[in-house]
Amino acid sequence: MANEKIQMPSSGGGLIRYFDEYKSKISIKPMYFIIFIVLVIIFEFVLYKFF
């Protein structure tokens, strides 16, 4: 029984890595995105509090 080896197929066969080939025309730095989210939260808080 120890001599019987079962080989599983390769899990990466036939897959294409598209992220290596694609570059977006629009790129936003993560810090700008975080600042935008914080500003939206503050804006919503102000609207909720005063209106």
mmJSON file of the N, C-alpha and C atoms, coordinates in Angstrom:
{"data_MODEL":{"atom_site":{
"group_PDB":["ATOM","ATOM","ATOM","ATOM","ATOM","ATOM","ATOM","ATOM","ATOM","ATOM","ATOM","ATOM","ATOM","ATOM","ATOM","ATOM","ATOM","ATOM","ATOM","ATOM","ATOM","ATOM","ATOM","ATOM","ATOM","ATOM","ATOM","ATOM","ATOM","ATOM","ATOM","ATOM","ATOM","ATOM","ATOM","ATOM","ATOM","ATOM","ATOM","ATOM","ATOM","ATOM","ATOM","ATOM","ATOM","ATOM","ATOM","ATOM","ATOM","ATOM","ATOM","ATOM","ATOM","ATOM","ATOM","ATOM","ATOM","ATOM","ATOM","ATOM","ATOM","ATOM","ATOM","ATOM","ATOM","ATOM","ATOM","ATOM","ATOM","ATOM","ATOM","ATOM","ATOM","ATOM","ATOM","ATOM","ATOM","ATOM","ATOM","ATOM","ATOM","ATOM","ATOM","ATOM","ATOM","ATOM","ATOM","ATOM","ATOM","ATOM","ATOM","ATOM","ATOM","ATOM","ATOM","ATOM","ATOM","ATOM","ATOM","ATOM","ATOM","ATOM","ATOM","ATOM","ATOM","ATOM","ATOM","ATOM","ATOM","ATOM","ATOM","ATOM","ATOM","ATOM","ATOM","ATOM","ATOM","ATOM","ATOM","ATOM","ATOM","ATOM","ATOM","ATOM","ATOM","ATOM","ATOM","ATOM","ATOM","ATOM","ATOM","ATOM","ATOM","ATOM","ATOM","ATOM","ATOM","ATOM","ATOM","ATOM","ATOM","ATOM","ATOM","ATOM","ATOM","ATOM","ATOM","ATOM","ATOM","ATOM","ATOM","ATOM","ATOM"],
"id":[1,2,3,4,5,6,7,8,9,10,11,12,13,14,15,16,17,18,19,20,21,22,23,24,25,26,27,28,29,30,31,32,33,34,35,36,37,38,39,40,41,42,43,44,45,46,47,48,49,50,51,52,53,54,55,56,57,58,59,60,61,62,63,64,65,66,67,68,69,70,71,72,73,74,75,76,77,78,79,80,81,82,83,84,85,86,87,88,89,90,91,92,93,94,95,96,97,98,99,100,101,102,103,104,105,106,107,108,109,110,111,112,113,114,115,116,117,118,119,120,121,122,123,124,125,126,127,128,129,130,131,132,133,134,135,136,137,138,139,140,141,142,143,144,145,146,147,148,149,150,151,152,153],
"type_symbol":["N","C","C","N","C","C","N","C","C","N","C","C","N","C","C","N","C","C","N","C","C","N","C","C","N","C","C","N","C","C","N","C","C","N","C","C","N","C","C","N","C","C","N","C","C","N","C","C","N","C","C","N","C","C","N","C","C","N","C","C","N","C","C","N","C","C","N","C","C","N","C","C","N","C","C","N","C","C","N","C","C","N","C","C","N","C","C","N","C","C","N","C","C","N","C","C","N","C","C","N","C","C","N","C","C","N","C","C","N","C","C","N","C","C","N","C","C","N","C","C","N","C","C","N","C","C","N","C","C","N","C","C","N","C","C","N","C","C","N","C","C","N","C","C","N","C","C","N","C","C","N","C","C"],
"label_atom_id":["N","CA","C","N","CA","C","N","CA","C","N","CA","C","N","CA","C","N","CA","C","N","CA","C","N","CA","C","N","CA","C","N","CA","C","N","CA","C","N","CA","C","N","CA","C","N","CA","C","N","CA","C","N","CA","C","N","CA","C","N","CA","C","N","CA","C","N","CA","C","N","CA","C","N","CA","C","N","CA","C","N","CA","C","N","CA","C","N","CA","C","N","CA","C","N","CA","C","N","CA","C","N","CA","C","N","CA","C","N","CA","C","N","CA","C","N","CA","C","N","CA","C","N","CA","C","N","CA","C","N","CA","C","N","CA","C","N","CA","C","N","CA","C","N","CA","C","N","CA","C","N","CA","C","N","CA","C","N","CA","C","N","CA","C","N","CA","C","N","CA","C","N","CA","C","N","CA","C"],
"label_alt_id":[null,null,null,null,null,null,null,null,null,null,null,null,null,null,null,null,null,null,null,null,null,null,null,null,null,null,null,null,null,null,null,null,null,null,null,null,null,null,null,null,null,null,null,null,null,null,null,null,null,null,null,null,null,null,null,null,null,null,null,null,null,null,null,null,null,null,null,null,null,null,null,null,null,null,null,null,null,null,null,null,null,null,null,null,null,null,null,null,null,null,null,null,null,null,null,null,null,null,null,null,null,null,null,null,null,null,null,null,null,null,null,null,null,null,null,null,null,null,null,null,null,null,null,null,null,null,null,null,null,null,null,null,null,null,null,null,null,null,null,null,null,null,null,null,null,null,null,null,null,null,null,null,null],
"label_comp_id":["MET","MET","MET","ALA","ALA","ALA","ASN","ASN","ASN","GLU","GLU","GLU","LYS","LYS","LYS","ILE","ILE","ILE","GLN","GLN","GLN","MET","MET","MET","PRO","PRO","PRO","SER","SER","SER","SER","SER","SER","GLY","GLY","GLY","GLY","GLY","GLY","GLY","GLY","GLY","LEU","LEU","LEU","ILE","ILE","ILE","ARG","ARG","ARG","TYR","TYR","TYR","PHE","PHE","PHE","ASP","ASP","ASP","GLU","GLU","GLU","TYR","TYR","TYR","LYS","LYS","LYS","SER","SER","SER","LYS","LYS","LYS","ILE","ILE","ILE","SER","SER","SER","ILE","ILE","ILE","LYS","LYS","LYS","PRO","PRO","PRO","MET","MET","MET","TYR","TYR","TYR","PHE","PHE","PHE","ILE","ILE","ILE","ILE","ILE","ILE","PHE","PHE","PHE","ILE","ILE","ILE","VAL","VAL","VAL","LEU","LEU","LEU","VAL","VAL","VAL","ILE","ILE","ILE","ILE","ILE","ILE","PHE","PHE","PHE","GLU","GLU","GLU","PHE","PHE","PHE","VAL","VAL","VAL","LEU","LEU","LEU","TYR","TYR","TYR","LYS","LYS","LYS","PHE","PHE","PHE","PHE","PHE","PHE"],
"label_asym_id":["A","A","A","A","A","A","A","A","A","A","A","A","A","A","A","A","A","A","A","A","A","A","A","A","A","A","A","A","A","A","A","A","A","A","A","A","A","A","A","A","A","A","A","A","A","A","A","A","A","A","A","A","A","A","A","A","A","A","A","A","A","A","A","A","A","A","A","A","A","A","A","A","A","A","A","A","A","A","A","A","A","A","A","A","A","A","A","A","A","A","A","A","A","A","A","A","A","A","A","A","A","A","A","A","A","A","A","A","A","A","A","A","A","A","A","A","A","A","A","A","A","A","A","A","A","A","A","A","A","A","A","A","A","A","A","A","A","A","A","A","A","A","A","A","A","A","A","A","A","A","A","A","A"],
"label_entity_id":["1","1","1","1","1","1","1","1","1","1","1","1","1","1","1","1","1","1","1","1","1","1","1","1","1","1","1","1","1","1","1","1","1","1","1","1","1","1","1","1","1","1","1","1","1","1","1","1","1","1","1","1","1","1","1","1","1","1","1","1","1","1","1","1","1","1","1","1","1","1","1","1","1","1","1","1","1","1","1","1","1","1","1","1","1","1","1","1","1","1","1","1","1","1","1","1","1","1","1","1","1","1","1","1","1","1","1","1","1","1","1","1","1","1","1","1","1","1","1","1","1","1","1","1","1","1","1","1","1","1","1","1","1","1","1","1","1","1","1","1","1","1","1","1","1","1","1","1","1","1","1","1","1"],
"label_seq_id":[1,1,1,2,2,2,3,3,3,4,4,4,5,5,5,6,6,6,7,7,7,8,8,8,9,9,9,10,10,10,11,11,11,12,12,12,13,13,13,14,14,14,15,15,15,16,16,16,17,17,17,18,18,18,19,19,19,20,20,20,21,21,21,22,22,22,23,23,23,24,24,24,25,25,25,26,26,26,27,27,27,28,28,28,29,29,29,30,30,30,31,31,31,32,32,32,33,33,33,34,34,34,35,35,35,36,36,36,37,37,37,38,38,38,39,39,39,40,40,40,41,41,41,42,42,42,43,43,43,44,44,44,45,45,45,46,46,46,47,47,47,48,48,48,49,49,49,50,50,50,51,51,51],
"pdbx_PDB_ins_code":[null,null,null,null,null,null,null,null,null,null,null,null,null,null,null,null,null,null,null,null,null,null,null,null,null,null,null,null,null,null,null,null,null,null,null,null,null,null,null,null,null,null,null,null,null,null,null,null,null,null,null,null,null,null,null,null,null,null,null,null,null,null,null,null,null,null,null,null,null,null,null,null,null,null,null,null,null,null,null,null,null,null,null,null,null,null,null,null,null,null,null,null,null,null,null,null,null,null,null,null,null,null,null,null,null,null,null,null,null,null,null,null,null,null,null,null,null,null,null,null,null,null,null,null,null,null,null,null,null,null,null,null,null,null,null,null,null,null,null,null,null,null,null,null,null,null,null,null,null,null,null,null,null],
"Cartn_x":[0.803,0.0,0.855,2.009,2.861,3.449,3.523,4.1,3.102,1.826,0.81,0.757,1.174,1.158,0.117,-0.668,-1.673,-1.218,-1.141,-0.736,-1.973,-2.106,-3.216,-2.79,-3.749,-3.391,-2.94,-2.144,-1.65,-2.816,-2.827,-3.95,-3.83,-2.687,-2.501,-2.538,-2.894,-2.866,-3.896,-3.462,-4.364,-4.836,-4.397,-4.833,-3.947,-4.565,-3.831,-3.838,-2.739,-2.63,-2.847,-4.075,-4.423,-3.868,-3.689,-3.238,-1.817,-1.055,0.282,0.205,-0.877,-0.985,-1.799,-2.588,-3.522,-3.042,-3.05,-2.718,-3.833,-4.416,-5.537,-5.081,-5.967,-5.668,-5.906,-6.761,-7.074,-6.386,-5.536,-4.909,-5.047,-5.525,-5.724,-4.852,-4.111,-3.29,-4.202,-3.854,-4.7,-4.957,-3.991,-4.163,-5.263,-5.335,-6.391,-7.758,-7.827,-9.089,-9.54,-8.62,-8.953,-9.412,-8.722,-9.118,-10.52,-10.821,-12.141,-13.222,-12.978,-13.946,-14.173,-13.093,-13.22,-14.02,-13.787,-14.545,-16.024,-16.338,-17.739,-18.401,-17.7,-18.243,-18.486,-17.555,-17.723,-18.896,-19.005,-20.103,-21.457,-21.544,-22.787,-23.093,-22.086,-22.292,-22.836,-22.273,-22.725,-24.161,-24.494,-25.872,-26.841,-26.441,-27.291,-27.486,-26.427,-26.459,-27.226,-27.089,-27.647,-28.883,-29.243,-30.424,-31.409],
"Cartn_y":[-1.181,0.0,1.258,1.23,2.401,2.713,1.715,1.93,2.556,2.551,3.123,4.638,5.379,6.827,7.373,8.292,8.936,10.363,10.756,12.108,12.905,14.06,14.951,15.872,16.294,17.212,18.565,19.23,20.551,21.527,22.349,23.262,24.526,24.819,26.047,25.852,24.681,24.385,25.175,25.875,26.582,27.93,28.365,29.666,30.778,31.896,33.05,34.131,34.743,35.806,37.14,37.636,38.844,40.101,40.094,41.3,41.686,40.768,41.108,41.881,41.698,42.281,43.573,43.834,44.953,46.067,47.286,48.447,49.465,49.907,50.832,52.229,52.928,54.301,55.249,54.842,55.65,55.017,55.768,55.248,56.28,55.828,56.691,56.161,57.061,56.64,56.255,55.223,54.776,55.861,56.735,57.789,58.762,59.091,59.975,59.334,58.049,57.33,57.339,57.123,57.149,58.538,59.578,60.95,61.232,60.777,60.976,60.306,59.088,58.366,59.099,59.593,60.323,61.608,62.299,63.516,63.225,62.132,61.751,61.445,60.757,60.448,61.727,62.657,63.935,64.709,64.738,65.433,64.845,63.513,62.874,63.158,63.2,63.515,64.939,65.888,67.278,67.38,66.7,66.722,66.122,65.033,64.376,65.251,65.903,66.668,67.978,68.664,70.001,70.099,69.052,69.124,68.055],
"Cartn_z":[0.0,0.0,0.0,0.605,0.658,-0.709,-1.593,-2.923,-3.892,-3.557,-4.441,-4.237,-5.246,-5.152,-6.116,-5.631,-6.458,-6.704,-7.969,-8.299,-8.698,-8.084,-8.397,-9.541,-10.365,-11.446,-10.905,-11.681,-11.31,-11.209,-10.167,-9.961,-10.796,-11.341,-12.093,-13.596,-14.04,-15.471,-16.257,-17.278,-18.166,-17.679,-16.531,-16.027,-16.577,-16.905,-17.417,-16.35,-16.148,-15.152,-15.856,-15.814,-16.538,-15.877,-14.564,-13.894,-14.301,-14.856,-15.351,-16.665,-17.416,-18.737,-18.749,-17.729,-17.745,-16.834,-17.355,-16.539,-16.724,-15.634,-15.687,-16.104,-16.822,-17.208,-16.048,-15.119,-13.941,-12.736,-12.084,-10.866,-9.759,-8.616,-7.455,-6.335,-5.73,-4.603,-3.441,-2.691,-1.577,-0.537,-0.301,0.695,0.278,-1.022,-1.514,-1.336,-1.559,-1.404,0.057,0.976,2.405,2.83,2.346,2.665,2.135,0.927,0.345,1.195,1.647,2.482,3.794,4.422,5.682,5.465,4.375,4.081,3.862,3.212,3.005,4.349,5.237,6.562,7.351,7.318,8.02,7.43,6.11,5.444,5.848,5.878,6.3,7.767,8.606,10.024,10.172,9.441,9.498,9.013,7.937,7.449,8.464,9.087,10.068,11.316,11.736,12.98,12.846,11.725,11.592,10.703,9.998,9.13,9.478],
"occupancy":[1.0,1.0,1.0,1.0,1.0,1.0,1.0,1.0,1.0,1.0,1.0,1.0,1.0,1.0,1.0,1.0,1.0,1.0,1.0,1.0,1.0,1.0,1.0,1.0,1.0,1.0,1.0,1.0,1.0,1.0,1.0,1.0,1.0,1.0,1.0,1.0,1.0,1.0,1.0,1.0,1.0,1.0,1.0,1.0,1.0,1.0,1.0,1.0,1.0,1.0,1.0,1.0,1.0,1.0,1.0,1.0,1.0,1.0,1.0,1.0,1.0,1.0,1.0,1.0,1.0,1.0,1.0,1.0,1.0,1.0,1.0,1.0,1.0,1.0,1.0,1.0,1.0,1.0,1.0,1.0,1.0,1.0,1.0,1.0,1.0,1.0,1.0,1.0,1.0,1.0,1.0,1.0,1.0,1.0,1.0,1.0,1.0,1.0,1.0,1.0,1.0,1.0,1.0,1.0,1.0,1.0,1.0,1.0,1.0,1.0,1.0,1.0,1.0,1.0,1.0,1.0,1.0,1.0,1.0,1.0,1.0,1.0,1.0,1.0,1.0,1.0,1.0,1.0,1.0,1.0,1.0,1.0,1.0,1.0,1.0,1.0,1.0,1.0,1.0,1.0,1.0,1.0,1.0,1.0,1.0,1.0,1.0,1.0,1.0,1.0,1.0,1.0,1.0],
"B_iso_or_equiv":[0.0,0.0,0.0,0.0,0.0,0.0,0.0,0.0,0.0,0.0,0.0,0.0,0.0,0.0,0.0,0.0,0.0,0.0,0.0,0.0,0.0,0.0,0.0,0.0,0.0,0.0,0.0,0.0,0.0,0.0,0.0,0.0,0.0,0.0,0.0,0.0,0.0,0.0,0.0,0.0,0.0,0.0,0.0,0.0,0.0,0.0,0.0,0.0,0.0,0.0,0.0,0.0,0.0,0.0,0.0,0.0,0.0,0.0,0.0,0.0,0.0,0.0,0.0,0.0,0.0,0.0,0.0,0.0,0.0,0.0,0.0,0.0,0.0,0.0,0.0,0.0,0.0,0.0,0.0,0.0,0.0,0.0,0.0,0.0,0.0,0.0,0.0,0.0,0.0,0.0,0.0,0.0,0.0,0.0,0.0,0.0,0.0,0.0,0.0,0.0,0.0,0.0,0.0,0.0,0.0,0.0,0.0,0.0,0.0,0.0,0.0,0.0,0.0,0.0,0.0,0.0,0.0,0.0,0.0,0.0,0.0,0.0,0.0,0.0,0.0,0.0,0.0,0.0,0.0,0.0,0.0,0.0,0.0,0.0,0.0,0.0,0.0,0.0,0.0,0.0,0.0,0.0,0.0,0.0,0.0,0.0,0.0,0.0,0.0,0.0,0.0,0.0,0.0],
"pdbx_formal_charge":[null,null,null,null,null,null,null,null,null,null,null,null,null,null,null,null,null,null,null,null,null,null,null,null,null,null,null,null,null,null,null,null,null,null,null,null,null,null,null,null,null,null,null,null,null,null,null,null,null,null,null,null,null,null,null,null,null,null,null,null,null,null,null,null,null,null,null,null,null,null,null,null,null,null,null,null,null,null,null,null,null,null,null,null,null,null,null,null,null,null,null,null,null,null,null,null,null,null,null,null,null,null,null,null,null,null,null,null,null,null,null,null,null,null,null,null,null,null,null,null,null,null,null,null,null,null,null,null,null,null,null,null,null,null,null,null,null,null,null,null,null,null,null,null,null,null,null,null,null,null,null,null,null],
"auth_seq_id":[1,1,1,2,2,2,3,3,3,4,4,4,5,5,5,6,6,6,7,7,7,8,8,8,9,9,9,10,10,10,11,11,11,12,12,12,13,13,13,14,14,14,15,15,15,16,16,16,17,17,17,18,18,18,19,19,19,20,20,20,21,21,21,22,22,22,23,23,23,24,24,24,25,25,25,26,26,26,27,27,27,28,28,28,29,29,29,30,30,30,31,31,31,32,32,32,33,33,33,34,34,34,35,35,35,36,36,36,37,37,37,38,38,38,39,39,39,40,40,40,41,41,41,42,42,42,43,43,43,44,44,44,45,45,45,46,46,46,47,47,47,48,48,48,49,49,49,50,50,50,51,51,51],
"auth_comp_id":["MET","MET","MET","ALA","ALA","ALA","ASN","ASN","ASN","GLU","GLU","GLU","LYS","LYS","LYS","ILE","ILE","ILE","GLN","GLN","GLN","MET","MET","MET","PRO","PRO","PRO","SER","SER","SER","SER","SER","SER","GLY","GLY","GLY","GLY","GLY","GLY","GLY","GLY","GLY","LEU","LEU","LEU","ILE","ILE","ILE","ARG","ARG","ARG","TYR","TYR","TYR","PHE","PHE","PHE","ASP","ASP","ASP","GLU","GLU","GLU","TYR","TYR","TYR","LYS","LYS","LYS","SER","SER","SER","LYS","LYS","LYS","ILE","ILE","ILE","SER","SER","SER","ILE","ILE","ILE","LYS","LYS","LYS","PRO","PRO","PRO","MET","MET","MET","TYR","TYR","TYR","PHE","PHE","PHE","ILE","ILE","ILE","ILE","ILE","ILE","PHE","PHE","PHE","ILE","ILE","ILE","VAL","VAL","VAL","LEU","LEU","LEU","VAL","VAL","VAL","ILE","ILE","ILE","ILE","ILE","ILE","PHE","PHE","PHE","GLU","GLU","GLU","PHE","PHE","PHE","VAL","VAL","VAL","LEU","LEU","LEU","TYR","TYR","TYR","LYS","LYS","LYS","PHE","PHE","PHE","PHE","PHE","PHE"],
"auth_asym_id":["A","A","A","A","A","A","A","A","A","A","A","A","A","A","A","A","A","A","A","A","A","A","A","A","A","A","A","A","A","A","A","A","A","A","A","A","A","A","A","A","A","A","A","A","A","A","A","A","A","A","A","A","A","A","A","A","A","A","A","A","A","A","A","A","A","A","A","A","A","A","A","A","A","A","A","A","A","A","A","A","A","A","A","A","A","A","A","A","A","A","A","A","A","A","A","A","A","A","A","A","A","A","A","A","A","A","A","A","A","A","A","A","A","A","A","A","A","A","A","A","A","A","A","A","A","A","A","A","A","A","A","A","A","A","A","A","A","A","A","A","A","A","A","A","A","A","A","A","A","A","A","A","A"],
"auth_atom_id":["N","CA","C","N","CA","C","N","CA","C","N","CA","C","N","CA","C","N","CA","C","N","CA","C","N","CA","C","N","CA","C","N","CA","C","N","CA","C","N","CA","C","N","CA","C","N","CA","C","N","CA","C","N","CA","C","N","CA","C","N","CA","C","N","CA","C","N","CA","C","N","CA","C","N","CA","C","N","CA","C","N","CA","C","N","CA","C","N","CA","C","N","CA","C","N","CA","C","N","CA","C","N","CA","C","N","CA","C","N","CA","C","N","CA","C","N","CA","C","N","CA","C","N","CA","C","N","CA","C","N","CA","C","N","CA","C","N","CA","C","N","CA","C","N","CA","C","N","CA","C","N","CA","C","N","CA","C","N","CA","C","N","CA","C","N","CA","C","N","CA","C","N","CA","C","N","CA","C"],
"pdbx_PDB_model_num":[1,1,1,1,1,1,1,1,1,1,1,1,1,1,1,1,1,1,1,1,1,1,1,1,1,1,1,1,1,1,1,1,1,1,1,1,1,1,1,1,1,1,1,1,1,1,1,1,1,1,1,1,1,1,1,1,1,1,1,1,1,1,1,1,1,1,1,1,1,1,1,1,1,1,1,1,1,1,1,1,1,1,1,1,1,1,1,1,1,1,1,1,1,1,1,1,1,1,1,1,1,1,1,1,1,1,1,1,1,1,1,1,1,1,1,1,1,1,1,1,1,1,1,1,1,1,1,1,1,1,1,1,1,1,1,1,1,1,1,1,1,1,1,1,1,1,1,1,1,1,1,1,1]
}}}
